[in-house]
Amino acid sequence: MNKESFVYPTQQLIPNPGNVPEFYRAKTISPNAKTALPEILFITSYPPRECGIATYSYDLLKALNNKYERSFRLSICALESEDEKHIYVEEPKYIFNTDRKNSFGSLLFQINNEKNIRLIVIQHEFAFFANRESQFKLLLQALIKPIIFAFHTVLPKPNDILKQHVQDLTEVAKSVIVMTNSAARILRNDYGIPSRKISVIPHGTHLVSPLSKEDLKHKYDLAGKTVLSTFGLLNSGKSIETSLDALPEIITQSPQLMFLIIGKTHPSVVKHDHEKYRKMLEEKVISLQIQNHVRFVNSYVPLDDLLEYLQLTDIYLFTSKDPNQAVSGTFSYAVSCGCPVISTPIPHANEVLKNGAGIIIDFENPPQLAAAVIKLLKDDKLREGIVSKALHKMASTAWENAAITHAQLFKKISNEPMELNLKLPEINLNHIKRMTTDFGIIQFSIINKPDINSGYTIDDNARALIAMCQHFELTNEQSDISYIKTYYNFIKFCLQPYGRFLNYVNHSKEFTQQNYTENLDDSNGRALWALGYLISMSDILPKELTEDARNTMKSALINVHKIHSTRAMAFIIKGIFYSSMQKEYSVNDISLVELLANRMVQMYRHESDESWCWFESYLTYGNSILPEAMLYAGIITGKSVYNEIALQSFDFLLSKTFKDEKIKVISNNGWLHRGMDSVKEIDGGEQPLDVAYTVLALHRFYDHYKNNAYKEKMDIAFSWFLGNNHLRQIVYNPCTGGSYDGIEKSGVNLNQGA
C-alpha cells in the first residue's frame, strides 16, 4: 500500500488521549484475533542503511531471534528520509519516511490498528527526527502501545530546549535504555529522569571463534607486520589524523608497522562534503611520508571480514575527539576480538578500560598516543594483561547477554504476560577438539586458548570420553571414534599394575607429584564410570575397543572394595550399571554394588533426620551423583530401600537448589551445612560441572519414574548455561562450544577448561 496516499476508512475510534489533533487520533480496535506470540516493533534505521544504529539494531534482533523461541515475534519499522531510501533484503513491516508529514499519521494508524503489537522499541538518535520533531512527539503521545526508548546519544548540560525535548520523549516511555552508567547519571542529574525508568544495557559485542593471528595476516597480505587498526564510518569526529601524526615516531621503533583505516566515509558526510575528509587524510599520509605504513580499506566491511581484521590487529586505536560521544560499538568489538585498546576519554572508554583494561590518552594528542603504542609493543605481558582484563569486563556485553537483558525488560514492560523460552543451542564440539591432543584432553585453558602447561587429568579425560560417546550415540559421526580412543587410551595409560589409577599427568606425559599427595578415590570412580559407559556402547563401537575397555575395568575393580569416599562409590556404581546394562548383572556386579550401596545407606541413616535427608552433614560438590547412584543400585539389585533413599535424598537436594524457576548449585565458596536454609545464602562459586551432574540425574529419574516435575527441572537446570542464572548471562561460548569455568557473585569466569 502506498503510505502517502493512505486514506483512513470508517473506524471505531478510541477516546482522544489529550489535546492531540484529530489526524493523529485515528486509532482502531482491531477485529483480528491475537496471534499466539506477542509482536515487538522496532522503530529504527536498518540495513542496508549504513549507520551505526542500523548495524546495532540488526545485531540485536539477530541475537534475540537466536536466543529465544516461541516467545515473541520481532518486526521492523525502518526509518528513511527523502535522501535516504533503500531496497531491503527482507521487507520491513513498515517503512517510515520521517521527512513526510503524512507518514506520521499513517504509521500511527497502522500500529494502533495492529493488536498483536504489544510493545514498541525506538532506537533514538536526534538527527532521525530533526525535521519533524513536533509530529514525532504527537505520534508518541497518540500511540496506545507501551514504548521503550533506547538513547544512543545523551548530551550533558543541556540547554532548556534540549532538556524539555528529552523530558517530553521520556514522559511517554515506560522505560529508557542507555548503554553506559555515565549516560544514566546524566539522564538523572541533568534531565531529571527518574531512576526507575532507566535501564543500562551495554552495547552488545560479538563472541568470536579464535583464529590464528598469523594465518589471518597472511590472508590479508600483512605477514610479518605489526598491525594497528581503527574502523568505522569515517568523519572528522573520529580524528584519524591524531593516529597519523603519531605514526612517524612509532615507526622508528617498529619499522614493520602497518596502520589499517577500515571503513568508508559516512554517507551523510559524503552528501554534504563529498570525500573531503578522506582526501585530507590521504594527503597527510603523503606529507608525513608514511605511505608504506598506512592502508585504507575503503568499504563498508562485512561483519565476518571485520572480525577477522580485528583478530589480526595487535593494537586498536580509538581517537574520537567528541567528549560527549556516549558509546562506541567499534572499540567494543575490538575488545571482544582480543585487541588491546588505546582510546581517548569518551564516557564509554572511561568505564570499560579503567583499572588496567586499556590505555586512555587525551583528545588530539599524537605524542601521548605514540608513547602508549610504543610502550605496549615493547611489553607482551602488559598487552596480554590488558586483553584478559578487558575480556572479563566485557563478558556481560556479549550480544547473547544483551538479548537476555532486553527480553527481561520486554517481559517487565509488556501490558500482557510474556513467556520467555530460551532456545537450545546447536551442538558444537570445536572447543573439545581444540583442547584435545593425540594424548588426551588438556586440563585448563586461558580464556579459550588451551594451556598445554596445565597438563592432563584422568578426571577430564573420563568426562570427555563420556561426552564423545554420547555424541557418537546421537549422531553416528565416525570421526568421534578417534577421540573416544584417545580418551580411553589416556585412562588406560593412568592405570597402575596394582589396579589403581593415577590422575595427574604433565605435558611431557609424566605422572606428577600431585598424585602422591592427594586422595584419588574420586578420580578412580570417574574413570570406572567412563569405562562402564564406553562398554555400554559395545553394539555400535569397534568390538576390540569395548573388549579392551572391559578388561581394563576388570583390572580396576579389583581393589574398589577398599574405597569409602561417598562420591567415588557413587561413580563406581554408575560405572557398573552402564557396563552391564545390555545383559544380566553378574553375581559379582550385584555383590559389589550392594557392598558400596550399603555403605551409602549407613551414611544416610547416620546423618539424616526429618529436616535433613542427606548422606553427610553438608552438601558439597557433585551432589546429584549420590541419589542417582542409589537409583542405579535399586535397579541392579531390586532392593526397594535403595530406591526409597534415592527419592528422599534427591528431592531434598532439589529443594535446596531450585527456587523461582532457577537452579543455584552448591557454591564452592562455602558448602551448605545442616541448618542453612538454602544455597541462596552464598553467592557465586557455581560450577558448570555440578549443573551438568544435576541434568544427568534428573534425566535418569525422569526416565525411571516418568514424573514430569523432573523433566521440567531438567530443562530449568540446562537453561542455567543459557542465561537462566542469577547473573542472567550465558555460561558458554556459542562460537567455540566451550563452557565457561563458572559464575561468581558479579561475573563469569571466562576460562574454558576441560
Secondary structure, 3 states (H helix, E strand, C coil): CCHHHCCCCCCCECCCCCCCCHHHHCCECCCCCCCCCCEEEEEECCCCCCCHHHHHHHHHHHHHHHHECCCCEEEEEEEEECCECCCCCCCCCEEEECCCHHHHHHHHHHHHHCCCEEEEEEEECHHHHCCCHHHHHHHHHHCCCCEEEEECCCCCCCCHHHHHHHHHHHHCCCEEEECCHHHHHHHHHHHCCCHHHEEECCCCECCCCCCCHHHHHHHCCCCCCEEEEEECCECHHHCHHHHHHHHHHHHHHCCCEEEEEECCECHHHHHHHCCHHHHHHHHHHHHCCCHHHEEEECCCCCHHHHHHHHHHCCEEEECCCCCCCCCCHHHHHHHHCCCCEEECCCHHHHHHCCCCCCEECCCCCHHHHHHHHHHHHHCHHHHHHHHHHHHHHHHHHEHHHHHHHHHHHHHHHCCCCCCCCECCCCCCCHHHHHHECCCCEEEEEECCEEEEEEEEEHHHHHHHHHHHHHHHHHHCCCCHHHHHHHHHHHHHHHECCCCCECCEECCCCCECHHHHCCCCHHHHHHHHHHHHHHHCCCCCCCHHHHHHHHHHHHHHCCCHHHCCCHHHHHHHHHHHHHHCCCCCCCHHHHHHHHHHHHHHHHHHHHHCECCECCCCCEECCCCCHHHHHHHHHHHHHCCHHHHHHHHHHHHHHHHHHEECCEECCCCCCCCEECCCCCHHHCCCCECHHHHHHHHHHHHHHHHHHCCHHHHHHHHHHHHHHHCCCCCCCCCEECCCCEECCEECCCCEECCCCC
